[in-house]
């Protein structure tokens, strides 16, 4: 049998080899010299400089040095506020049995929260885990980040870590609640790290509309998380350095597990304007005011804006007075700490403003959001004790209305105009710029930090969604690693995955006067009902032994109709209530008062709706004797 010939495939040329030639032999790599550096691919250049490998599309998750090759350590991030809303910012972090909080703010009530003063986070989960919590980190001194602290510190005693000015603002707030002596403060400085349990925290300087704002780089056994707080990137800030982009980039090179970034301006393209733009705009308005008294309303915490106004007042030879309790307190504190620089003789007491001609006065006041009891609102209603607004006043509202406050601001503006003042408000001139990053600045933060996971925070859902879309468009982070969280959601991160744990108790607690949490949805529903249709009270007296009606029923109306002009309607309603009462008492020999009241309520409600198409709250009151 003939043996088959063995066939072989022709060999393909190797890289660097011409057809028909043998490939050159690979030389053995030389051992690197002592002290030289190698690049990421293991190769070495002459100067020992690292060259980053070019990346395209989504990058593979980096292994954090803290983890090594061991099992992935979980980090729990639980937003207790600040998602799906503008304000009430508070975030809970927990890793390996240690925990910390970032911020503790408030949100102002919506128009349908009748009688509510402010809204704070639900602190139930914080109280349940207080033994784990090492401290509260505060990014900056605005109300939506510090306003909830007095209500939290009444329940738990935790140290506060914040920058110098932020501590000053918090102390002013705690003093009003008699909590200052029992609270421990730790002053922090950008680029100086400190430890809290298993966490190492480094504050990073950022630009905002208030001095001493910081982001936090939180290093845990699970990895590095960066929470930006409120920030923008201003290359020409007034009295501070630019946002510390170098430090953000350094962390990006180390490997960031997650980025939690401000979403307030996520819908706005481009860059946020610099504060220098406001300085130029207000300077022009000072010249325009000429011989009139200047009144400027701004946020009491906007120290940069207050300094701008003082500088322009000095430049134009005017004295400066302040009005509003928070404005007076914050101004005095900022001067003591060196954040406001005021030449001697510039500041005068508000009681002295009438001793100077109008062209020599600048009054800085609260009330830029139209708050009912603010100094500017009292001026608009002509009820301010020291200031009577008239034709000789030039008023500047140096703030943009917070969503929901537009009507109250308009009411104040109308009142000031009716008194004869000139009023500059909203976008008439460059008198205000945002303190939050727009889309291009958000892209820069994402590009510098290059996180494995991205969690947009600080904004309503539409803003969070737009921020998530911006992150996805950069193709740095896979879409599956971008998560829009919810309040109370337990987000568990590790280098291997993002997953959700069981939700915790969280939400909103309403503050009404001295009452905290005693007004809930049922009470709000009743208040809404009262505001829409009013109240009708039916009062009667019944003999408990015989079920005989001794007096009434008499009807009392509030917010329903004007009784004197609707006697026929009220008489008919009283007869309907009388008939319902008689029938109910006849059926209930043992006087089941709950069913008697229900019968009266149903009869009255039916009669009134037939006659008026309204549904007032009906409140039967039966007095048994």
ZIQUI-V54044 format. One record per residue. SS is DSSP state (A for helix, B for strand, O for the rest). PSI is psi in whole degrees, 0 to 359 (999 if undefined). NEAR is the number of other ideal C-beta (glycine too) atoms within 12 Angstrom. Layout:
ss:SS psi:PSI near:NEAR
ss:SS psi:PSI near:NEAR
//
This chain:
ss:O psi:132 near:3
ss:O psi:133 near:4
ss:O psi:135 near:5
ss:O psi:143 near:6
ss:O psi:140 near:6
ss:O psi:125 near:6
ss:O psi:146 near:6
ss:O psi:147 near:6
ss:O psi:145 near:6
ss:O psi:140 near:8
ss:O psi:134 near:12
ss:O psi:144 near:9
ss:O psi:143 near:14
ss:O psi:169 near:14
ss:O psi:129 near:9
ss:O psi:4 near:11
ss:O psi:130 near:15
ss:O psi:156 near:11
ss:O psi:128 near:11
ss:O psi:354 near:9
ss:O psi:155 near:11
ss:O psi:145 near:12
ss:O psi:142 near:15
ss:O psi:145 near:12
ss:O psi:137 near:9
ss:O psi:133 near:10
ss:O psi:144 near:6
ss:O psi:135 near:6
ss:O psi:141 near:10
ss:O psi:147 near:9
ss:O psi:135 near:9
ss:O psi:147 near:16
ss:O psi:157 near:13
ss:O psi:129 near:7
ss:O psi:352 near:9
ss:O psi:159 near:17
ss:O psi:154 near:18
ss:O psi:151 near:19
ss:O psi:182 near:19
ss:O psi:334 near:17
ss:O psi:2 near:12
ss:O psi:355 near:13
ss:O psi:165 near:18
ss:O psi:137 near:21
ss:O psi:176 near:17
ss:O psi:322 near:12
ss:O psi:2 near:13
ss:O psi:22 near:16
ss:O psi:139 near:14
ss:O psi:141 near:17
ss:O psi:123 near:17
ss:O psi:138 near:13
ss:O psi:134 near:13
ss:O psi:135 near:10
ss:O psi:141 near:14
ss:O psi:140 near:9
ss:O psi:209 near:11
ss:O psi:138 near:19
ss:O psi:155 near:22
ss:O psi:144 near:16
ss:O psi:137 near:28
ss:O psi:147 near:25
ss:O psi:123 near:19
ss:O psi:142 near:31
ss:O psi:329 near:17
ss:O psi:331 near:29
ss:O psi:330 near:28
ss:O psi:221 near:13
ss:O psi:13 near:10
ss:O psi:187 near:15
ss:O psi:147 near:12
ss:O psi:131 near:26
ss:O psi:130 near:27
ss:O psi:143 near:29
ss:B psi:126 near:45
ss:B psi:124 near:36
ss:B psi:118 near:45
ss:B psi:105 near:44
ss:B psi:119 near:41
ss:B psi:1 near:45
ss:B psi:173 near:44
ss:O psi:2 near:48
ss:B psi:131 near:39
ss:O psi:14 near:30
ss:B psi:159 near:37
ss:O psi:100 near:37
ss:O psi:184 near:38
ss:O psi:39 near:45
ss:O psi:126 near:46
ss:B psi:131 near:50
ss:B psi:135 near:47
ss:B psi:129 near:47
ss:B psi:139 near:48
ss:B psi:134 near:39
ss:B psi:128 near:36
ss:O psi:42 near:18
ss:O psi:355 near:18
ss:B psi:148 near:29
ss:B psi:160 near:36
ss:B psi:162 near:44
ss:B psi:146 near:51
ss:B psi:115 near:46
ss:O psi:162 near:50
ss:O psi:87 near:47
ss:O psi:184 near:42
ss:B psi:170 near:37
ss:B psi:146 near:40
ss:O psi:150 near:32
ss:O psi:151 near:31
ss:O psi:169 near:22
ss:O psi:339 near:17
ss:O psi:5 near:17
ss:O psi:78 near:27
ss:O psi:124 near:21
ss:O psi:356 near:23
ss:O psi:135 near:31
ss:O psi:315 near:25
ss:B psi:168 near:31
ss:B psi:132 near:34
ss:B psi:164 near:42
ss:B psi:160 near:48
ss:O psi:118 near:32
ss:O psi:12 near:37
ss:A psi:312 near:23
ss:A psi:325 near:35
ss:A psi:315 near:39
ss:A psi:322 near:25
ss:A psi:335 near:21
ss:O psi:23 near:27
ss:O psi:330 near:23
ss:O psi:337 near:16
ss:O psi:336 near:27
ss:B psi:124 near:36
ss:B psi:342 near:33
ss:B psi:173 near:34
ss:B psi:121 near:44
ss:B psi:132 near:45
ss:O psi:127 near:52
ss:O psi:320 near:48
ss:O psi:178 near:46
ss:O psi:24 near:47
ss:O psi:156 near:44
ss:A psi:326 near:38
ss:A psi:2 near:42
ss:A psi:342 near:47
ss:A psi:349 near:46
ss:O psi:335 near:38
ss:O psi:354 near:43
ss:A psi:315 near:47
ss:A psi:323 near:32
ss:A psi:329 near:35
ss:A psi:316 near:43
ss:A psi:345 near:34
ss:O psi:340 near:23
ss:O psi:322 near:26
ss:O psi:153 near:29
ss:O psi:106 near:21
ss:O psi:146 near:34
ss:O psi:150 near:27
ss:B psi:128 near:43
ss:B psi:115 near:39
ss:B psi:166 near:40
ss:O psi:172 near:39
ss:A psi:308 near:31
ss:A psi:320 near:39
ss:A psi:320 near:44
ss:A psi:319 near:33
ss:A psi:317 near:37
ss:A psi:320 near:42
ss:A psi:320 near:47
ss:A psi:319 near:33
ss:A psi:320 near:34
ss:A psi:316 near:40
ss:A psi:332 near:29
ss:A psi:325 near:19
ss:A psi:333 near:16
ss:O psi:9 near:24
ss:O psi:41 near:13
ss:O psi:2 near:26
ss:O psi:318 near:21
ss:O psi:327 near:13
ss:O psi:358 near:18
ss:O psi:133 near:29
ss:O psi:131 near:22
ss:B psi:139 near:28
ss:B psi:116 near:27
ss:B psi:131 near:25
ss:O psi:159 near:34
ss:O psi:139 near:22
ss:O psi:142 near:30
ss:O psi:6 near:21
ss:O psi:108 near:20
ss:B psi:157 near:22
ss:B psi:159 near:26
ss:B psi:141 near:19
ss:B psi:98 near:33
ss:O psi:232 near:24
ss:O psi:0 near:24
ss:B psi:141 near:37
ss:B psi:124 near:26
ss:B psi:130 near:41
ss:B psi:118 near:33
ss:B psi:142 near:38
ss:B psi:126 near:41
ss:B psi:133 near:36
ss:O psi:156 near:43
ss:B psi:141 near:43
ss:O psi:185 near:46
ss:O psi:10 near:41
ss:O psi:142 near:46
ss:O psi:165 near:39
ss:O psi:30 near:39
ss:O psi:142 near:46
ss:B psi:154 near:47
ss:B psi:171 near:49
ss:B psi:130 near:47
ss:B psi:113 near:44
ss:B psi:109 near:49
ss:B psi:124 near:35
ss:B psi:170 near:40
ss:O psi:340 near:31
ss:O psi:338 near:39
ss:B psi:189 near:41
ss:B psi:129 near:44
ss:B psi:134 near:47
ss:B psi:124 near:49
ss:B psi:117 near:49
ss:O psi:338 near:56
ss:O psi:196 near:49
ss:O psi:130 near:45
ss:O psi:161 near:46
ss:B psi:169 near:42
ss:O psi:102 near:38
ss:O psi:114 near:35
ss:O psi:347 near:19
ss:O psi:61 near:22
ss:O psi:163 near:33
ss:O psi:303 near:31
ss:O psi:37 near:27
ss:O psi:172 near:29
ss:O psi:167 near:24
ss:O psi:163 near:24
ss:O psi:135 near:35
ss:O psi:77 near:30
ss:A psi:331 near:27
ss:A psi:315 near:17
ss:A psi:320 near:33
ss:A psi:318 near:40
ss:A psi:322 near:22
ss:A psi:318 near:21
ss:A psi:325 near:38
ss:A psi:324 near:29
ss:A psi:325 near:19
ss:A psi:325 near:26
ss:O psi:106 near:31
ss:O psi:125 near:46
ss:O psi:313 near:50
ss:B psi:148 near:47
ss:B psi:128 near:47
ss:B psi:112 near:51
ss:B psi:147 near:49
ss:B psi:127 near:49
ss:O psi:8 near:47
ss:O psi:317 near:43
ss:O psi:28 near:36
ss:O psi:340 near:38
ss:O psi:353 near:25
ss:O psi:123 near:26
ss:O psi:167 near:16
ss:O psi:213 near:17
ss:O psi:152 near:25
ss:O psi:139 near:37
ss:O psi:153 near:32
ss:O psi:155 near:26
ss:A psi:337 near:37
ss:A psi:332 near:20
ss:A psi:322 near:24
ss:A psi:318 near:40
ss:A psi:316 near:31
ss:A psi:319 near:22
ss:A psi:315 near:29
ss:A psi:325 near:41
ss:A psi:317 near:25
ss:A psi:322 near:20
ss:A psi:326 near:35
ss:A psi:318 near:34
ss:A psi:325 near:19
ss:A psi:328 near:20
ss:A psi:329 near:33
ss:O psi:251 near:16
ss:O psi:19 near:19
ss:O psi:158 near:32
ss:B psi:135 near:37
ss:B psi:127 near:42
ss:B psi:123 near:50
ss:B psi:125 near:49
ss:B psi:129 near:49
ss:O psi:176 near:45
ss:O psi:139 near:39
ss:O psi:338 near:39
ss:O psi:356 near:43
ss:O psi:77 near:45
ss:A psi:323 near:45
ss:A psi:314 near:38
ss:A psi:320 near:41
ss:A psi:319 near:46
ss:A psi:320 near:34
ss:A psi:315 near:41
ss:A psi:318 near:43
ss:A psi:316 near:36
ss:A psi:317 near:27
ss:A psi:326 near:33
ss:A psi:316 near:36
ss:A psi:317 near:23
ss:A psi:328 near:19
ss:O psi:11 near:28
ss:O psi:34 near:18
ss:O psi:152 near:37
ss:B psi:156 near:33
ss:B psi:131 near:42
ss:B psi:156 near:37
ss:B psi:149 near:41
ss:B psi:144 near:37
ss:O psi:132 near:37
ss:A psi:313 near:23
ss:A psi:325 near:34
ss:A psi:317 near:37
ss:A psi:313 near:25
ss:A psi:315 near:24
ss:A psi:323 near:39
ss:A psi:315 near:39
ss:A psi:316 near:24
ss:A psi:316 near:30
ss:A psi:327 near:37
ss:A psi:320 near:26
ss:A psi:322 near:17
ss:A psi:355 near:25
ss:O psi:14 near:17
ss:O psi:343 near:33
ss:O psi:131 near:33
ss:O psi:111 near:20
ss:O psi:120 near:28
ss:O psi:149 near:17
ss:O psi:139 near:10
ss:O psi:358 near:12
ss:O psi:317 near:29
ss:B psi:137 near:30
ss:O psi:160 near:26
ss:O psi:149 near:17
ss:A psi:335 near:31
ss:A psi:345 near:13
ss:A psi:359 near:16
ss:A psi:332 near:32
ss:A psi:355 near:21
ss:A psi:351 near:15
ss:O psi:151 near:22
ss:O psi:153 near:15
ss:A psi:322 near:28
ss:A psi:358 near:22
ss:A psi:12 near:26
ss:B psi:137 near:37
ss:B psi:125 near:44
ss:B psi:120 near:47
ss:B psi:127 near:50
ss:B psi:164 near:48
ss:O psi:174 near:40
ss:O psi:16 near:46
ss:O psi:344 near:41
ss:O psi:11 near:35
ss:O psi:21 near:36
ss:O psi:139 near:33
ss:O psi:316 near:24
ss:O psi:11 near:22
ss:O psi:163 near:34
ss:A psi:317 near:39
ss:A psi:322 near:48
ss:A psi:321 near:34
ss:A psi:326 near:28
ss:A psi:318 near:39
ss:A psi:329 near:40
ss:O psi:7 near:24
ss:O psi:36 near:18
ss:O psi:11 near:19
ss:O psi:137 near:29
ss:O psi:323 near:14
ss:O psi:338 near:25
ss:O psi:122 near:38
ss:O psi:113 near:25
ss:O psi:140 near:39
ss:O psi:201 near:21
ss:O psi:339 near:18
ss:O psi:17 near:24
ss:B psi:141 near:36
ss:B psi:109 near:34
ss:B psi:130 near:43
ss:B psi:124 near:45
ss:B psi:101 near:45
ss:O psi:68 near:42
ss:O psi:153 near:37
ss:O psi:135 near:31
ss:O psi:132 near:27
ss:O psi:140 near:28
ss:O psi:126 near:23
ss:O psi:342 near:22
ss:O psi:3 near:31
ss:A psi:319 near:18
ss:A psi:320 near:18
ss:A psi:323 near:29
ss:A psi:317 near:32
ss:A psi:321 near:20
ss:A psi:317 near:25
ss:A psi:317 near:41
ss:A psi:316 near:35
ss:A psi:318 near:19
ss:A psi:319 near:27
ss:A psi:319 near:39
ss:A psi:321 near:22
ss:A psi:333 near:18
ss:O psi:354 near:27
ss:O psi:1 near:19
ss:O psi:155 near:36
ss:B psi:130 near:28
ss:B psi:126 near:36
ss:B psi:122 near:34
ss:O psi:160 near:35
ss:O psi:239 near:22
ss:O psi:23 near:15
ss:O psi:322 near:20
ss:O psi:173 near:27
ss:O psi:80 near:25
ss:O psi:3 near:39
ss:O psi:141 near:36
ss:O psi:155 near:38
ss:O psi:156 near:32
ss:O psi:13 near:45
ss:O psi:150 near:42
ss:O psi:138 near:44
ss:O psi:186 near:32
ss:A psi:317 near:32
ss:A psi:324 near:22
ss:A psi:324 near:43
ss:A psi:322 near:45
ss:A psi:319 near:30
ss:A psi:318 near:30
ss:A psi:318 near:47
ss:A psi:318 near:44
ss:A psi:322 near:28
ss:A psi:318 near:32
ss:A psi:333 near:41
ss:O psi:61 near:38
ss:O psi:156 near:44
ss:O psi:322 near:42
ss:B psi:150 near:45
ss:B psi:129 near:44
ss:B psi:101 near:44
ss:B psi:138 near:44
ss:B psi:177 near:52
ss:O psi:72 near:48
ss:B psi:165 near:39
ss:O psi:167 near:28
ss:A psi:320 near:22
ss:A psi:327 near:20
ss:A psi:320 near:34
ss:A psi:318 near:37
ss:A psi:318 near:23
ss:A psi:321 near:26
ss:A psi:319 near:45
ss:A psi:320 near:33
ss:A psi:321 near:25
ss:A psi:316 near:35
ss:A psi:318 near:39
ss:A psi:327 near:24
ss:A psi:338 near:19
ss:O psi:342 near:30
ss:O psi:32 near:20
ss:O psi:324 near:32
ss:O psi:129 near:38
ss:O psi:142 near:22
ss:A psi:327 near:19
ss:A psi:343 near:16
ss:A psi:7 near:33
ss:B psi:120 near:33
ss:O psi:127 near:36
ss:O psi:109 near:34
ss:O psi:177 near:40
ss:O psi:156 near:25
ss:O psi:130 near:33
ss:O psi:358 near:30
ss:O psi:132 near:31
ss:B psi:104 near:29
ss:B psi:115 near:40
ss:B psi:116 near:28
ss:B psi:143 near:44
ss:O psi:174 near:31
ss:O psi:345 near:34
ss:O psi:325 near:23
ss:O psi:167 near:21
ss:B psi:126 near:36
ss:B psi:167 near:21
ss:B psi:132 near:21
ss:O psi:191 near:19
ss:O psi:136 near:14
ss:O psi:153 near:19
ss:O psi:166 near:29
ss:O psi:124 near:23
ss:O psi:168 near:31
ss:O psi:213 near:29
ss:B psi:140 near:36
ss:B psi:127 near:36
ss:B psi:139 near:35
ss:B psi:122 near:30
ss:B psi:104 near:23
ss:O psi:235 near:12
ss:O psi:355 near:12
ss:B psi:128 near:17
ss:B psi:111 near:28
ss:O psi:359 near:24
ss:O psi:356 near:16
ss:O psi:113 near:27
ss:O psi:197 near:20
ss:A psi:326 near:17
ss:A psi:315 near:12
ss:A psi:317 near:20
ss:A psi:322 near:25
ss:A psi:318 near:17
ss:A psi:319 near:20
ss:A psi:321 near:25
ss:A psi:318 near:20
ss:A psi:315 near:25
ss:A psi:320 near:24
ss:A psi:333 near:21
ss:A psi:318 near:18
ss:A psi:353 near:25
ss:O psi:194 near:24
ss:B psi:138 near:28
ss:B psi:125 near:42
ss:B psi:129 near:31
ss:B psi:117 near:41
ss:B psi:132 near:25
ss:B psi:160 near:34
ss:B psi:131 near:20
ss:B psi:139 near:30
ss:O psi:118 near:17
ss:O psi:335 near:18
ss:O psi:328 near:12
ss:O psi:353 near:13
ss:O psi:24 near:27
ss:O psi:135 near:18
ss:B psi:119 near:32
ss:B psi:329 near:20
ss:B psi:145 near:17
ss:B psi:195 near:23
ss:B psi:139 near:41
ss:B psi:144 near:24
ss:B psi:134 near:36
ss:B psi:129 near:26
ss:B psi:136 near:32
ss:B psi:123 near:18
ss:O psi:14 near:20
ss:O psi:290 near:33
ss:O psi:163 near:25
ss:O psi:111 near:13
ss:A psi:318 near:21
ss:A psi:333 near:10
ss:A psi:2 near:10
ss:O psi:46 near:20
ss:A psi:322 near:15
ss:A psi:316 near:15
ss:A psi:315 near:28
ss:A psi:325 near:30
ss:A psi:318 near:18
ss:A psi:320 near:22
ss:A psi:322 near:40
ss:A psi:322 near:31
ss:A psi:318 near:20
ss:A psi:320 near:32
ss:A psi:321 near:42
ss:A psi:314 near:27
ss:A psi:316 near:23
ss:A psi:321 near:34
ss:A psi:313 near:42
ss:A psi:314 near:24
ss:A psi:318 near:20
ss:A psi:320 near:32
ss:A psi:327 near:32
ss:A psi:325 near:16
ss:A psi:335 near:16
ss:O psi:90 near:21
ss:O psi:330 near:13
ss:O psi:12 near:13
ss:O psi:69 near:25
ss:O psi:93 near:17
ss:A psi:331 near:23
ss:A psi:317 near:15
ss:A psi:328 near:22
ss:A psi:315 near:35
ss:A psi:318 near:32
ss:A psi:321 near:20
ss:A psi:317 near:32
ss:A psi:317 near:41
ss:A psi:315 near:32
ss:A psi:318 near:24
ss:A psi:314 near:32
ss:A psi:314 near:42
ss:A psi:317 near:30
ss:A psi:316 near:21
ss:A psi:313 near:31
ss:A psi:321 near:34
ss:A psi:322 near:21
ss:A psi:322 near:16
ss:A psi:331 near:22
ss:A psi:347 near:24
ss:O psi:30 near:9
ss:O psi:158 near:26
ss:O psi:75 near:23
ss:O psi:163 near:34
ss:B psi:127 near:28
ss:B psi:126 near:37
ss:B psi:94 near:27
ss:B psi:137 near:35
ss:B psi:119 near:27
ss:B psi:121 near:37
ss:B psi:120 near:20
ss:B psi:131 near:21
ss:O psi:999 near:16
//
